[in-house]
């Protein structure tokens, strides 16, 4: 092993003052530097250059919109297997190729974290590395599953920190609970963790709603027809709306009140405060098959209000 690569690997356990993802970025930079950068054989993949492809160049190719999903999956399967069989440099290489996604989720999660963001970075990196070790490379959309494994790990650390007692003065005291909403990516991650939507559906919603990628473009990279992609987004968003409504209106314990004669009568203001919205959300989910284009539009407006991302100004759900 070259001295450059040895130095890169030592950086993965570098200074405690550096953020873990920054350490990984430096280590990856050393691996791709010099006359012999860490690379794969592009001849193994039809849509790559037919030569040795350095991992930084490979990363740019995988991020390109015109890169076929089959190529992304084949490359990621190759990288994961190299990490499992050779470890060390190839594990750092996997992290380096995934850094754009990992950095974005770290920024999103750390925005609500008042303590040291290194804790969030570390959990994201740990979740990603664990997923690299266990992910099924025979199934499609490998990077999607790696990314959401990392996100769930970081999100779990964030929730644990936000739910912990707040230290005030010389002890711990109760604090106001966090709001039910957060960054849209956090909402999607929590919905995936609660099995309301799948990781694929969360990626579809996030990419087409937040990143403003058209459904047609997303479908072209997913081996799914545009119409099927739009329908799956519609159904996922309706489940998400029902989930968010239930979260905003939690159940209220039923109580009674005493009359002058001592008998108990129901409190007219008691019961499940969210009953109407629960029934409404349930009807949305049950009737989604009967909805046409206007139903898709309404779903997006409802999700926009719940998740606080801009509504789409286009008149077609396929835009």
Steps between C-alpha positions, in 0.01 A plus 500: 500500500633845406585757766226724360237236557636419844468867590148510363393203706654645815288810452183300564606501863647849488458806714198500727455871423419427134152400390490134392377577149773762457754238605350260247518766227870559572570127502315454171696791349826327582380173347425663166814717493825427322584297190314189620163610638260242636294393198283230348516336160245683284505215250284302740214746445358586162420867560833593662822599328682186387804555722591533865258755650614688818236504772450878490427481128279200565303698757429777250382245245264334748352839593429590137130493411567299185674221689281186471372356826631160394851647481464663842393170653775302328768745611375516858480121520862491380614759755318332788652162415847656478449655842393166645783303344788752530376745765705805598558711189189375321284570803628858505440502124134406550460785748669741260272412212198545729626825659264739314197318642653450845605865525156624406323287759754600767431867431125442515511307827761722667294813430272408792779370724640751747771268632814381324406404141779242506257267678255519210778461243633196683159332513438566130838357410449202731159428351640518148792269577273247669274502195800446269578187699149353479313649202364252247682585175269277298211741545475826301564858621786409730608858568146596593495233770848596622398864519183436700684270739740785569214748534309281745810467717557874505133572555483257792792680664331836443169384647675354803677830559186711453294275726757505782443727802643848459768589759404825677707637785626220719273219381268358239146629464207449274510690173242588240470213252634555150247602232336217305647628172857548396699522181320309221787252479456428871129444451567256217764318703263461795222377270737238357606394850132465599434296181244749370684528169789306352851633449434504124183705549682742730772544240235553231319767703819671610656505154192611307356740760805641678763477227240583233606215271215409266319171547583416141874544565482302823313217329760486224768410757282260698384244242140601579255663261418868549132425564583229755751728671241779529238260636739360761590853610131588530427198720808555715412866553148414611635255758743771609220755541300260717811426707583869553142586593496229764835626630376858529174397671590232757229304681346664807396289796119484534374662821166551673365778715274487805158661506335645811321172557825311500445309175768497239438644155736509205701816460390656168856621440666165575577203277754468223582852401617380162196286420380709205844534349572130555180406318581747224853366461367144504258586219784651300697177527202273431378698200833573336430256219195705398691829479601655172740781420326742739550247778874495432505880512311512830735241646801715420342811650420309818852360525642847429306644794602216730866486401548869419657471159394716204197383302558413136377769265457260210155378402600142428617234746746371242697825474 
